[in-house]
Amino acid sequence: MIFLLIVNEFTSLSQTWPKIYGDNIHAYGKDIFESYDKGYSICGSILKDPDHFKYGWLIKTDINGNELWNKKFGDGNNENSFNDFEKTGDNGFIISGSTAQFDIEIDPLFVKLNSCGEMEWCMIYLSPGFNTAKGVISLPNGEFLGMLKYYGGDYSRVRISLVKMDADGNPMWIKHLAQEDSTVSNEEGYYLYYTPDSNYLIAGSCFSPSLQPYFIKADTEGNEIWDIKWPVGHQGYANRTVFQDNGTIYSASNLRFTGTPIIPYLLKFSNEGEVIAQLPLLGDTIVGGGSDALFLDQDNNVYTGINWTDDPYLYTGYSDIIKTDTNGNLKIQRRLVDNLLPPRAIINTFDSKLMILGYYVLDGNWDIYLWKTNSDLEDDTLYTQPLTYDSLCPYEITSDTVDLDCSLFVNIEDIPNKEEYESTIKISPNPSRDWIVLTLPDIQFLGKTELTIFNLFGQEVMKKEVSPQNRMVSLNVSGLASGIYLATCQDSRKRLLKGKFVVER
């Protein structure tokens, strides 16, 4: 039985936050979301040593942050880590990260789990050099979009790429960003977003000519709509980003004017890529700091996770959560821990509480910390009404270690770019004897098109005018001899589309 939660009917007791996970094992917590059963899922990693990861880690808690189960992903020998995750339409998880399972250096990794934390598929993108998957989006049509760091090991040229995947994780196309602007170098993508107008936004940094906050907005085909290199005179980088209903976009930033220390800022720009303002969150009297976690509520209060210091030697510092208006005016400031790292994620719960996630070294090792507060940044109280968790699973979920046995992995060099993908005709059955069905790319055709078939020697063996129905064309090939053939036609933009098929007798 699933219990409906009515906030006013909860009995509450005093609750001491934060909750701590991974005590004494060195763990990072990167992201969090609220599950369908009012519990919480945390995505992170367990470290092997200060420079290497050991497992990707998924933690499930109840409404009070008490751990229900956890799953480690990896074999314990090779390096594995999780960077980002999203809830999918089936209440499962899509996760991005990296692994050294097939390479001495790490490769991008994507993992799809069901609602019980069981692996449905995983995809490793083999590539030379140091590579990782930095972000992933679950798209409304069931497909996925991933963000790759350092595609193919060509660090000087290709540093941010988008890869489109079907529902089973098979790569459809890859698109390299920041390729046209010669003034941009050393670009980095930190966070990937699906925008309210159904496009994509990357927040990160670049050198142009010095270190600048950097944003790229791309359409659903991966084509760049605009980019922002934060105006010269401001140096730093952009982190978590949120979207206001009126089209204004906000990003947490570490920023400085030339000659001043880097401190926490809130960046403000429009949906059209116009810079509006940069707002110092603690004034300009501190000597260092930054910001990462960010949340914007329906009342347009901005909650930002910041770190800051007044120690010129940077030996000590503070990790805080602050509440401001959209102009950066401070309303409430709450100390979390004495540490020079900011909180990493903030989410809103069904009952309008805030979950704040961070990871810190406070007792000699990295631990994951989780706070739950009200809108005034006061610790939440303990819910005592019994709830049913993981009701979509037919059995009790137990904590265990899952080997990343990725039966399907792909050489990243074999992924078609967007233009190649768009021009490919899919043909089935292949091989064929009598009939084939040609599925044309997902593009617009105006009226009829001419389909031409060539044999292996480039000789034209068939030409036919066709009218695609739902992008599909049936073709009788019973008159063709055994061999390999090439089917070609043009779309409405006069692009040549091609597909190979085999006839067997």
Phi, psi and omega in degrees: 000136179258127182270132173280138183263121173240114192304318185293343182265357178285137167275145182232146175235162178298138182228131177262119173253157013268169165271145183237133181236144177077026182303129177073014177237003181063096184221145174251143171243118188260326186205163183211145166215161179276130181277169182299337184261014179074009168272188183229144176244133181241132179253132180195201183214155173249133184270144173277317177205178184302341184248356185220147176266159181243310182227147157284147189225134175236126181242135174244131180237168172275188184294338179263010178082005178282131184295130174265315177197164173216153179227129176261139183241118181143174182260001179084351180251308180279156180284132177218144178206156174246135180254326190200152173209164177220151172284138179261170184298338179263019181065022172264204185224140166242127190236140172247149180185215181208160180208151173251025185297324183242010186206146177298319174268157188284153178236157177298144182225134171233134183230131175250123178245152172276184185292345178265006181079013179271142183282124176268321172198159170219148184230126175249130182258094183295134183198145178292149177083189181274118182222154175204161172262118188267339183198163179207145178236135171269114186275155184301333182272008178093353176274177183227151174236127180246155175247126182253143176254124175065061177304126172071007179078006180271076188297332184281341187242310185243114185235337177230122178227149172253135176237127177267131181237146174281183186296339180261009177086003179286130181292135179259313176203163177230142182227129180264131183258168178059042181259346188260336187266108183288348179276353182260134174215163178050040181288147179225136172255121182260320184223143181241135184227148168264117190279162178300335177263024172064037171242193182238145176228133175248131175247135181186225182209164173204170170256123180199071356273338178262182182294121184231145165302141190220133178229141173232128171253129182233151177277183185291347176266001181085006179278135182290129177270312174202166170222158176235121166256110189307141192309144179303141186108342175244128181239142179153206181208163184253144181239228183303147187224144179227163188236129178268152183300331182279003177100351178285142181243140180236144178222135173287139187215152164257115191217153173209153165280152179307126178090358179243163181288155173288129182221170181291130177229157168248118179268144185227124179210169187264167177295344179265004177087021179264127177292131180254309184194161167233125192241112177293131189272338177233027183074193184242022182267344178282164187251004178176160177152188180187187181211154181218289183299145184206138175213138179241120182269178184292340178269009180063033166273137180253126177251124185232134173271121185233161165232150181201164179211150171246013180264111183297342179267357176060032176278329183231157179191183189223143175249116187234163167242131181235153176243125179227172166274183184284359173256010176082009180284125187288131175252311182218141175231129185233125176283133174261297177214163172274100184194152183268018176246145177275161167301152187258336182205145174227131174231162176257141182261173181300333182254026174064031171263167180248134170253127185238123186244137175207172173219138190214158169255102180243341182226030176100350177213160179287131175229154176266132181242140180225125175247149171234123183229166170273184184292345176266011177066027174265144180305136178287164178264169184275128175276132184247349178292133182293141178233157176256123182252152176056042183291345177281351182260135183281003184209165177289132179276133180247153176287136179199180177249130185248123177288133178281073180275080183280098182291338180240116173223161190228142171285121188299336179289342182270356180285127180292146171286174187300320182292320178294319180297318182295336186261008183266129173266126178269134187231133176211154348293156184211104013288166181222165177247313188239312185232147172230155173244122179260122176257115183279156181303162184283070179223168187274134172247139178253108178067221185270161174221156183262124181258127181237136180246130177243148175273185185296339183264009178081011180272137179286124181245348180199143174217134185209137174273127185231157175239099184301136175249116185054040177071008185245143179226129174265138184222130177277118180244020183294339180273358181268144177285165176300140179155184180258137183228157178240123176261134180224150171200176178242146175270186185293342178263014177066024175275140181279124178254140186222150174202138180262147173213162182240136173253127178239134178252000000 
